[in-house]
């Protein structure tokens, strides 16, 4: 139980830190005149959102293949 509580608190701190970074990205985008910086940051956000889904999908696929055989 103690280990789970520590894990939840750790995830909470990482979430708070990531929220702060999103606000910084928004401030940079609002202050920039060029669109190339905004496009680069938007691409980065898409990559950051997609990678966890790809990793989880890959893990589930490997587990499925392992138990299927």
PyMOL Python script that loads the backbone (N, CA, C, O; Angstrom):
from pymol import cmd

cmd.read_pdbstr("""\
ATOM      1  N   UNK A   1       0.825  -1.191   0.000  1.00  0.00           N
ATOM      2  CA  UNK A   1       0.000   0.000   0.000  1.00  0.00           C
ATOM      3  C   UNK A   1       0.871   1.256   0.000  1.00  0.00           C
ATOM      4  O   UNK A   1       0.575   2.228  -0.695  1.00  0.00           O
ATOM      5  N   UNK A   2       1.933   1.225   0.778  1.00  0.00           N
ATOM      6  CA  UNK A   2       2.820   2.380   0.857  1.00  0.00           C
ATOM      7  C   UNK A   2       3.484   2.644  -0.499  1.00  0.00           C
ATOM      8  O   UNK A   2       3.644   3.792  -0.915  1.00  0.00           O
ATOM      9  N   UNK A   3       3.867   1.560  -1.174  1.00  0.00           N
ATOM     10  CA  UNK A   3       4.510   1.695  -2.477  1.00  0.00           C
ATOM     11  C   UNK A   3       3.563   2.318  -3.504  1.00  0.00           C
ATOM     12  O   UNK A   3       3.978   3.158  -4.303  1.00  0.00           O
ATOM     13  N   UNK A   4       2.309   1.915  -3.485  1.00  0.00           N
ATOM     14  CA  UNK A   4       1.313   2.457  -4.405  1.00  0.00           C
ATOM     15  C   UNK A   4       1.075   3.938  -4.143  1.00  0.00           C
ATOM     16  O   UNK A   4       0.954   4.721  -5.084  1.00  0.00           O
ATOM     17  N   UNK A   5       1.008   4.324  -2.890  1.00  0.00           N
ATOM     18  CA  UNK A   5       0.803   5.727  -2.539  1.00  0.00           C
ATOM     19  C   UNK A   5       1.966   6.579  -3.027  1.00  0.00           C
ATOM     20  O   UNK A   5       1.756   7.663  -3.572  1.00  0.00           O
ATOM     21  N   UNK A   6       3.172   6.105  -2.839  1.00  0.00           N
ATOM     22  CA  UNK A   6       4.343   6.844  -3.309  1.00  0.00           C
ATOM     23  C   UNK A   6       4.318   6.963  -4.829  1.00  0.00           C
ATOM     24  O   UNK A   6       4.677   8.007  -5.373  1.00  0.00           O
ATOM     25  N   UNK A   7       3.904   5.921  -5.508  1.00  0.00           N
ATOM     26  CA  UNK A   7       3.819   5.944  -6.962  1.00  0.00           C
ATOM     27  C   UNK A   7       2.794   6.974  -7.439  1.00  0.00           C
ATOM     28  O   UNK A   7       3.065   7.726  -8.376  1.00  0.00           O
ATOM     29  N   UNK A   8       1.634   7.014  -6.812  1.00  0.00           N
ATOM     30  CA  UNK A   8       0.613   7.998  -7.179  1.00  0.00           C
ATOM     31  C   UNK A   8       1.093   9.424  -6.940  1.00  0.00           C
ATOM     32  O   UNK A   8       0.847  10.303  -7.767  1.00  0.00           O
ATOM     33  N   UNK A   9       1.761   9.662  -5.847  1.00  0.00           N
ATOM     34  CA  UNK A   9       2.279  11.005  -5.556  1.00  0.00           C
ATOM     35  C   UNK A   9       3.330  11.399  -6.591  1.00  0.00           C
ATOM     36  O   UNK A   9       3.365  12.548  -7.030  1.00  0.00           O
ATOM     37  N   UNK A  10       4.181  10.459  -6.981  1.00  0.00           N
ATOM     38  CA  UNK A  10       5.190  10.736  -8.000  1.00  0.00           C
ATOM     39  C   UNK A  10       4.533  11.097  -9.324  1.00  0.00           C
ATOM     40  O   UNK A  10       4.944  12.058  -9.974  1.00  0.00           O
ATOM     41  N   UNK A  11       3.520  10.342  -9.734  1.00  0.00           N
ATOM     42  CA  UNK A  11       2.813  10.662 -10.972  1.00  0.00           C
ATOM     43  C   UNK A  11       2.138  12.025 -10.896  1.00  0.00           C
ATOM     44  O   UNK A  11       2.082  12.740 -11.896  1.00  0.00           O
ATOM     45  N   UNK A  12       1.634  12.390  -9.748  1.00  0.00           N
ATOM     46  CA  UNK A  12       1.001  13.690  -9.573  1.00  0.00           C
ATOM     47  C   UNK A  12       2.002  14.806  -9.805  1.00  0.00           C
ATOM     48  O   UNK A  12       1.678  15.797 -10.459  1.00  0.00           O
ATOM     49  N   UNK A  13       3.213  14.664  -9.281  1.00  0.00           N
ATOM     50  CA  UNK A  13       4.229  15.695  -9.474  1.00  0.00           C
ATOM     51  C   UNK A  13       4.653  15.795 -10.930  1.00  0.00           C
ATOM     52  O   UNK A  13       4.897  16.898 -11.419  1.00  0.00           O
ATOM     53  N   UNK A  14       4.746  14.671 -11.637  1.00  0.00           N
ATOM     54  CA  UNK A  14       5.086  14.724 -13.053  1.00  0.00           C
ATOM     55  C   UNK A  14       3.978  15.393 -13.850  1.00  0.00           C
ATOM     56  O   UNK A  14       4.260  16.115 -14.806  1.00  0.00           O
ATOM     57  N   UNK A  15       2.730  15.171 -13.478  1.00  0.00           N
ATOM     58  CA  UNK A  15       1.607  15.805 -14.165  1.00  0.00           C
ATOM     59  C   UNK A  15       1.642  17.310 -13.963  1.00  0.00           C
ATOM     60  O   UNK A  15       1.414  18.066 -14.908  1.00  0.00           O
ATOM     61  N   UNK A  16       1.924  17.753 -12.751  1.00  0.00           N
ATOM     62  CA  UNK A  16       1.999  19.185 -12.466  1.00  0.00           C
ATOM     63  C   UNK A  16       3.116  19.821 -13.281  1.00  0.00           C
ATOM     64  O   UNK A  16       2.943  20.915 -13.817  1.00  0.00           O
ATOM     65  N   UNK A  17       4.257  19.153 -13.380  1.00  0.00           N
ATOM     66  CA  UNK A  17       5.376  19.677 -14.147  1.00  0.00           C
ATOM     67  C   UNK A  17       5.023  19.762 -15.631  1.00  0.00           C
ATOM     68  O   UNK A  17       5.383  20.742 -16.284  1.00  0.00           O
ATOM     69  N   UNK A  18       4.337  18.771 -16.177  1.00  0.00           N
ATOM     70  CA  UNK A  18       3.984  18.794 -17.592  1.00  0.00           C
ATOM     71  C   UNK A  18       2.949  19.873 -17.889  1.00  0.00           C
ATOM     72  O   UNK A  18       2.978  20.465 -18.968  1.00  0.00           O
ATOM     73  N   UNK A  19       2.046  20.140 -16.968  1.00  0.00           N
ATOM     74  CA  UNK A  19       1.103  21.233 -17.159  1.00  0.00           C
ATOM     75  C   UNK A  19       1.818  22.568 -17.237  1.00  0.00           C
ATOM     76  O   UNK A  19       1.440  23.429 -18.032  1.00  0.00           O
ATOM     77  N   UNK A  20       2.838  22.749 -16.428  1.00  0.00           N
ATOM     78  CA  UNK A  20       3.594  23.993 -16.453  1.00  0.00           C
ATOM     79  C   UNK A  20       4.285  24.173 -17.794  1.00  0.00           C
ATOM     80  O   UNK A  20       4.358  25.293 -18.300  1.00  0.00           O
ATOM     81  N   UNK A  21       4.790  23.103 -18.377  1.00  0.00           N
ATOM     82  CA  UNK A  21       5.471  23.204 -19.659  1.00  0.00           C
ATOM     83  C   UNK A  21       4.492  23.567 -20.772  1.00  0.00           C
ATOM     84  O   UNK A  21       4.853  24.310 -21.686  1.00  0.00           O
ATOM     85  N   UNK A  22       3.283  23.066 -20.715  1.00  0.00           N
ATOM     86  CA  UNK A  22       2.293  23.413 -21.736  1.00  0.00           C
ATOM     87  C   UNK A  22       1.982  24.907 -21.705  1.00  0.00           C
ATOM     88  O   UNK A  22       1.803  25.523 -22.755  1.00  0.00           O
ATOM     89  N   UNK A  23       1.919  25.481 -20.533  1.00  0.00           N
ATOM     90  CA  UNK A  23       1.672  26.919 -20.423  1.00  0.00           C
ATOM     91  C   UNK A  23       2.832  27.708 -21.019  1.00  0.00           C
ATOM     92  O   UNK A  23       2.617  28.751 -21.636  1.00  0.00           O
ATOM     93  N   UNK A  24       4.044  27.226 -20.845  1.00  0.00           N
ATOM     94  CA  UNK A  24       5.206  27.903 -21.415  1.00  0.00           C
ATOM     95  C   UNK A  24       5.170  27.833 -22.942  1.00  0.00           C
ATOM     96  O   UNK A  24       5.484  28.814 -23.615  1.00  0.00           O
ATOM     97  N   UNK A  25       4.794  26.693 -23.482  1.00  0.00           N
ATOM     98  CA  UNK A  25       4.692  26.567 -24.940  1.00  0.00           C
ATOM     99  C   UNK A  25       3.655  27.535 -25.484  1.00  0.00           C
ATOM    100  O   UNK A  25       3.871  28.169 -26.517  1.00  0.00           O
ATOM    101  N   UNK A  26       2.547  27.649 -24.802  1.00  0.00           N
ATOM    102  CA  UNK A  26       1.492  28.554 -25.251  1.00  0.00           C
ATOM    103  C   UNK A  26       1.970  30.000 -25.236  1.00  0.00           C
ATOM    104  O   UNK A  26       1.673  30.760 -26.158  1.00  0.00           O
ATOM    105  N   UNK A  27       2.706  30.386 -24.200  1.00  0.00           N
ATOM    106  CA  UNK A  27       3.218  31.754 -24.117  1.00  0.00           C
ATOM    107  C   UNK A  27       4.196  32.041 -25.248  1.00  0.00           C
ATOM    108  O   UNK A  27       4.182  33.133 -25.816  1.00  0.00           O
ATOM    109  N   UNK A  28       5.036  31.081 -25.579  1.00  0.00           N
ATOM    110  CA  UNK A  28       5.994  31.265 -26.676  1.00  0.00           C
ATOM    111  C   UNK A  28       5.254  31.399 -27.998  1.00  0.00           C
ATOM    112  O   UNK A  28       5.595  32.253 -28.817  1.00  0.00           O
ATOM    113  N   UNK A  29       4.246  30.565 -28.214  1.00  0.00           N
ATOM    114  CA  UNK A  29       3.505  30.620 -29.474  1.00  0.00           C
ATOM    115  C   UNK A  29       2.750  31.928 -29.636  1.00  0.00           C
ATOM    116  O   UNK A  29       2.656  32.455 -30.744  1.00  0.00           O
ATOM    117  N   UNK A  30       2.217  32.453 -28.555  1.00  0.00           N
ATOM    118  CA  UNK A  30       1.464  33.700 -28.647  1.00  0.00           C
ATOM    119  C   UNK A  30       2.369  34.896 -28.887  1.00  0.00           C
ATOM    120  O   UNK A  30       1.924  35.901 -29.442  1.00  0.00           O
ATOM    121  N   UNK A  31       3.624  34.809 -28.483  1.00  0.00           N
ATOM    122  CA  UNK A  31       4.527  35.944 -28.641  1.00  0.00           C
ATOM    123  C   UNK A  31       5.296  35.914 -29.959  1.00  0.00           C
ATOM    124  O   UNK A  31       5.880  36.930 -30.337  1.00  0.00           O
ATOM    125  N   UNK A  32       5.317  34.801 -30.664  1.00  0.00           N
ATOM    126  CA  UNK A  32       6.082  34.672 -31.904  1.00  0.00           C
ATOM    127  C   UNK A  32       5.297  35.236 -33.089  1.00  0.00           C
ATOM    128  O   UNK A  32       4.070  35.159 -33.144  1.00  0.00           O
ATOM    129  N   UNK A  33       6.044  35.802 -34.029  1.00  0.00           N
ATOM    130  CA  UNK A  33       5.447  36.342 -35.247  1.00  0.00           C
ATOM    131  C   UNK A  33       5.408  35.304 -36.372  1.00  0.00           C
ATOM    132  O   UNK A  33       4.508  35.327 -37.211  1.00  0.00           O
ATOM    133  N   UNK A  34       6.379  34.404 -36.383  1.00  0.00           N
ATOM    134  CA  UNK A  34       6.470  33.449 -37.492  1.00  0.00           C
ATOM    135  C   UNK A  34       5.645  32.204 -37.213  1.00  0.00           C
ATOM    136  O   UNK A  34       5.425  31.827 -36.062  1.00  0.00           O
ATOM    137  N   UNK A  35       5.201  31.583 -38.275  1.00  0.00           N
ATOM    138  CA  UNK A  35       4.399  30.362 -38.153  1.00  0.00           C
ATOM    139  C   UNK A  35       5.269  29.108 -38.079  1.00  0.00           C
ATOM    140  O   UNK A  35       4.784  28.060 -37.651  1.00  0.00           O
ATOM    141  N   UNK A  36       6.531  29.183 -38.480  1.00  0.00           N
ATOM    142  CA  UNK A  36       7.371  27.981 -38.479  1.00  0.00           C
ATOM    143  C   UNK A  36       7.622  27.472 -37.063  1.00  0.00           C
ATOM    144  O   UNK A  36       7.679  26.261 -36.847  1.00  0.00           O
ATOM    145  N   UNK A  37       7.770  28.369 -36.104  1.00  0.00           N
ATOM    146  CA  UNK A  37       7.965  27.947 -34.716  1.00  0.00           C
ATOM    147  C   UNK A  37       6.702  27.265 -34.206  1.00  0.00           C
ATOM    148  O   UNK A  37       6.778  26.242 -33.524  1.00  0.00           O
ATOM    149  N   UNK A  38       5.546  27.825 -34.532  1.00  0.00           N
ATOM    150  CA  UNK A  38       4.275  27.241 -34.093  1.00  0.00           C
ATOM    151  C   UNK A  38       4.073  25.858 -34.704  1.00  0.00           C
ATOM    152  O   UNK A  38       3.612  24.940 -34.026  1.00  0.00           O
ATOM    153  N   UNK A  39       4.413  25.708 -35.969  1.00  0.00           N
ATOM    154  CA  UNK A  39       4.274  24.401 -36.618  1.00  0.00           C
ATOM    155  C   UNK A  39       5.215  23.379 -35.996  1.00  0.00           C
ATOM    156  O   UNK A  39       4.842  22.219 -35.822  1.00  0.00           O
ATOM    157  N   UNK A  40       6.419  23.792 -35.661  1.00  0.00           N
ATOM    158  CA  UNK A  40       7.372  22.887 -35.023  1.00  0.00           C
ATOM    159  C   UNK A  40       6.891  22.434 -33.658  1.00  0.00           C
ATOM    160  O   UNK A  40       7.012  21.258 -33.315  1.00  0.00           O
ATOM    161  N   UNK A  41       6.351  23.350 -32.883  1.00  0.00           N
ATOM    162  CA  UNK A  41       5.846  22.989 -31.553  1.00  0.00           C
ATOM    163  C   UNK A  41       4.618  22.098 -31.680  1.00  0.00           C
ATOM    164  O   UNK A  41       4.461  21.156 -30.903  1.00  0.00           O
ATOM    165  N   UNK A  42       3.753  22.373 -32.636  1.00  0.00           N
ATOM    166  CA  UNK A  42       2.585  21.515 -32.841  1.00  0.00           C
ATOM    167  C   UNK A  42       2.995  20.099 -33.244  1.00  0.00           C
ATOM    168  O   UNK A  42       2.405  19.125 -32.776  1.00  0.00           O
ATOM    169  N   UNK A  43       3.999  19.982 -34.106  1.00  0.00           N
ATOM    170  CA  UNK A  43       4.498  18.647 -34.471  1.00  0.00           C
ATOM    171  C   UNK A  43       5.064  17.928 -33.252  1.00  0.00           C
ATOM    172  O   UNK A  43       4.840  16.731 -33.076  1.00  0.00           O
ATOM    173  N   UNK A  44       5.792  18.649 -32.417  1.00  0.00           N
ATOM    174  CA  UNK A  44       6.341  18.052 -31.202  1.00  0.00           C
ATOM    175  C   UNK A  44       5.256  17.554 -30.270  1.00  0.00           C
ATOM    176  O   UNK A  44       5.394  16.491 -29.664  1.00  0.00           O
ATOM    177  N   UNK A  45       4.182  18.307 -30.150  1.00  0.00           N
ATOM    178  CA  UNK A  45       3.069  17.903 -29.291  1.00  0.00           C
ATOM    179  C   UNK A  45       2.421  16.628 -29.830  1.00  0.00           C
ATOM    180  O   UNK A  45       2.078  15.729 -29.062  1.00  0.00           O
ATOM    181  N   UNK A  46       2.258  16.552 -31.141  1.00  0.00           N
ATOM    182  CA  UNK A  46       1.665  15.351 -31.740  1.00  0.00           C
ATOM    183  C   UNK A  46       2.556  14.136 -31.481  1.00  0.00           C
ATOM    184  O   UNK A  46       2.053  13.062 -31.149  1.00  0.00           O
ATOM    185  N   UNK A  47       3.867  14.293 -31.629  1.00  0.00           N
ATOM    186  CA  UNK A  47       4.780  13.176 -31.353  1.00  0.00           C
ATOM    187  C   UNK A  47       4.705  12.763 -29.891  1.00  0.00           C
ATOM    188  O   UNK A  47       4.682  11.570 -29.588  1.00  0.00           O
ATOM    189  N   UNK A  48       4.668  13.717 -28.991  1.00  0.00           N
ATOM    190  CA  UNK A  48       4.594  13.392 -27.563  1.00  0.00           C
ATOM    191  C   UNK A  48       3.290  12.679 -27.220  1.00  0.00           C
ATOM    192  O   UNK A  48       3.264  11.833 -26.327  1.00  0.00           O
ATOM    193  N   UNK A  49       2.214  13.014 -27.920  1.00  0.00           N
ATOM    194  CA  UNK A  49       0.936  12.349 -27.663  1.00  0.00           C
ATOM    195  C   UNK A  49       0.901  10.948 -28.271  1.00  0.00           C
ATOM    196  O   UNK A  49       0.282  10.049 -27.702  1.00  0.00           O
ATOM    197  N   UNK A  50       1.549  10.749 -29.407  1.00  0.00           N
ATOM    198  CA  UNK A  50       1.447   9.478 -30.123  1.00  0.00           C
ATOM    199  C   UNK A  50       2.346   8.389 -29.546  1.00  0.00           C
ATOM    200  O   UNK A  50       1.965   7.219 -29.552  1.00  0.00           O
ATOM    201  N   UNK A  51       3.507   8.738 -29.057  1.00  0.00           N
ATOM    202  CA  UNK A  51       4.474   7.731 -28.610  1.00  0.00           C
ATOM    203  C   UNK A  51       3.931   6.836 -27.501  1.00  0.00           C
ATOM    204  O   UNK A  51       4.127   5.624 -27.590  1.00  0.00           O
ATOM    205  N   UNK A  52       3.261   7.342 -26.462  1.00  0.00           N
ATOM    206  CA  UNK A  52       2.735   6.417 -25.443  1.00  0.00           C
ATOM    207  C   UNK A  52       1.726   5.416 -26.006  1.00  0.00           C
ATOM    208  O   UNK A  52       1.710   4.256 -25.592  1.00  0.00           O
ATOM    209  N   UNK A  53       0.890   5.850 -26.940  1.00  0.00           N
ATOM    210  CA  UNK A  53      -0.080   4.930 -27.539  1.00  0.00           C
ATOM    211  C   UNK A  53       0.620   3.840 -28.347  1.00  0.00           C
ATOM    212  O   UNK A  53       0.219   2.677 -28.295  1.00  0.00           O
ATOM    213  N   UNK A  54       1.649   4.203 -29.086  1.00  0.00           N
ATOM    214  CA  UNK A  54       2.404   3.220 -29.863  1.00  0.00           C
ATOM    215  C   UNK A  54       3.093   2.226 -28.932  1.00  0.00           C
ATOM    216  O   UNK A  54       3.079   1.023 -29.192  1.00  0.00           O
ATOM    217  N   UNK A  55       3.692   2.716 -27.854  1.00  0.00           N
ATOM    218  CA  UNK A  55       4.364   1.824 -26.904  1.00  0.00           C
ATOM    219  C   UNK A  55       3.385   0.863 -26.239  1.00  0.00           C
ATOM    220  O   UNK A  55       3.657  -0.334 -26.144  1.00  0.00           O
ATOM    221  N   UNK A  56       2.261   1.374 -25.783  1.00  0.00           N
ATOM    222  CA  UNK A  56       1.267   0.512 -25.133  1.00  0.00           C
ATOM    223  C   UNK A  56       0.714  -0.496 -26.134  1.00  0.00           C
ATOM    224  O   UNK A  56       0.534  -1.667 -25.800  1.00  0.00           O
ATOM    225  N   UNK A  57       0.446  -0.054 -27.347  1.00  0.00           N
ATOM    226  CA  UNK A  57      -0.032  -0.972 -28.377  1.00  0.00           C
ATOM    227  C   UNK A  57       0.980  -2.064 -28.677  1.00  0.00           C
ATOM    228  O   UNK A  57       0.607  -3.223 -28.858  1.00  0.00           O
ATOM    229  N   UNK A  58       2.253  -1.707 -28.733  1.00  0.00           N
ATOM    230  CA  UNK A  58       3.296  -2.699 -28.969  1.00  0.00           C
ATOM    231  C   UNK A  58       3.403  -3.703 -27.838  1.00  0.00           C
ATOM    232  O   UNK A  58       3.566  -4.898 -28.081  1.00  0.00           O
ATOM    233  N   UNK A  59       3.312  -3.232 -26.609  1.00  0.00           N
ATOM    234  CA  UNK A  59       3.372  -4.134 -25.452  1.00  0.00           C
ATOM    235  C   UNK A  59       2.180  -5.084 -25.453  1.00  0.00           C
ATOM    236  O   UNK A  59       2.336  -6.280 -25.209  1.00  0.00           O
ATOM    237  N   UNK A  60       1.002  -4.560 -25.724  1.00  0.00           N
ATOM    238  CA  UNK A  60      -0.193  -5.411 -25.769  1.00  0.00           C
ATOM    239  C   UNK A  60      -0.072  -6.443 -26.890  1.00  0.00           C
ATOM    240  O   UNK A  60      -0.463  -7.597 -26.713  1.00  0.00           O
ATOM    241  N   UNK A  61       0.462  -6.040 -28.033  1.00  0.00           N
ATOM    242  CA  UNK A  61       0.649  -6.968 -29.146  1.00  0.00           C
ATOM    243  C   UNK A  61       1.612  -8.094 -28.777  1.00  0.00           C
ATOM    244  O   UNK A  61       1.352  -9.259 -29.076  1.00  0.00           O
ATOM    245  N   UNK A  62       2.720  -7.746 -28.129  1.00  0.00           N
ATOM    246  CA  UNK A  62       3.697  -8.764 -27.724  1.00  0.00           C
ATOM    247  C   UNK A  62       3.082  -9.724 -26.714  1.00  0.00           C
ATOM    248  O   UNK A  62       3.284 -10.934 -26.814  1.00  0.00           O
ATOM    249  N   UNK A  63       2.342  -9.208 -25.752  1.00  0.00           N
ATOM    250  CA  UNK A  63       1.693 -10.067 -24.756  1.00  0.00           C
ATOM    251  C   UNK A  63       0.664 -10.971 -25.432  1.00  0.00           C
ATOM    252  O   UNK A  63       0.569 -12.155 -25.110  1.00  0.00           O
ATOM    253  N   UNK A  64      -0.099 -10.419 -26.360  1.00  0.00           N
ATOM    254  CA  UNK A  64      -1.097 -11.203 -27.086  1.00  0.00           C
ATOM    255  C   UNK A  64      -0.434 -12.344 -27.858  1.00  0.00           C
ATOM    256  O   UNK A  64      -0.890 -13.486 -27.808  1.00  0.00           O
ATOM    257  N   UNK A  65       0.642 -12.024 -28.569  1.00  0.00           N
ATOM    258  CA  UNK A  65       1.342 -13.051 -29.343  1.00  0.00           C
ATOM    259  C   UNK A  65       1.947 -14.113 -28.431  1.00  0.00           C
ATOM    260  O   UNK A  65       1.953 -15.295 -28.776  1.00  0.00           O
ATOM    261  N   UNK A  66       2.453 -13.705 -27.279  1.00  0.00           N
ATOM    262  CA  UNK A  66       3.085 -14.654 -26.364  1.00  0.00           C
ATOM    263  C   UNK A  66       2.066 -15.638 -25.798  1.00  0.00           C
ATOM    264  O   UNK A  66       2.344 -16.835 -25.714  1.00  0.00           O
ATOM    265  N   UNK A  67       0.898 -15.151 -25.412  1.00  0.00           N
ATOM    266  CA  UNK A  67      -0.113 -16.027 -24.831  1.00  0.00           C
ATOM    267  C   UNK A  67      -0.897 -16.800 -25.885  1.00  0.00           C
ATOM    268  O   UNK A  67      -1.520 -17.812 -25.564  1.00  0.00           O
ATOM    269  N   UNK A  68      -0.879 -16.354 -27.105  1.00  0.00           N
ATOM    270  CA  UNK A  68      -1.609 -17.037 -28.172  1.00  0.00           C
ATOM    271  C   UNK A  68      -0.898 -18.313 -28.598  1.00  0.00           C
ATOM    272  O   UNK A  68      -1.540 -19.294 -28.971  1.00  0.00           O
ATOM    273  N   UNK A  69       0.419 -18.296 -28.544  1.00  0.00           N
ATOM    274  CA  UNK A  69       1.165 -19.486 -28.986  1.00  0.00           C
ATOM    275  C   UNK A  69       1.292 -20.530 -27.907  1.00  0.00           C
ATOM    276  O   UNK A  69       1.891 -21.581 -28.132  1.00  0.00           O
TER     277      UNK A  69
END
""", "prot")
cmd.dss("prot")
cmd.show_as("cartoon", "prot")
cmd.util.cbc("prot")
cmd.orient("prot")
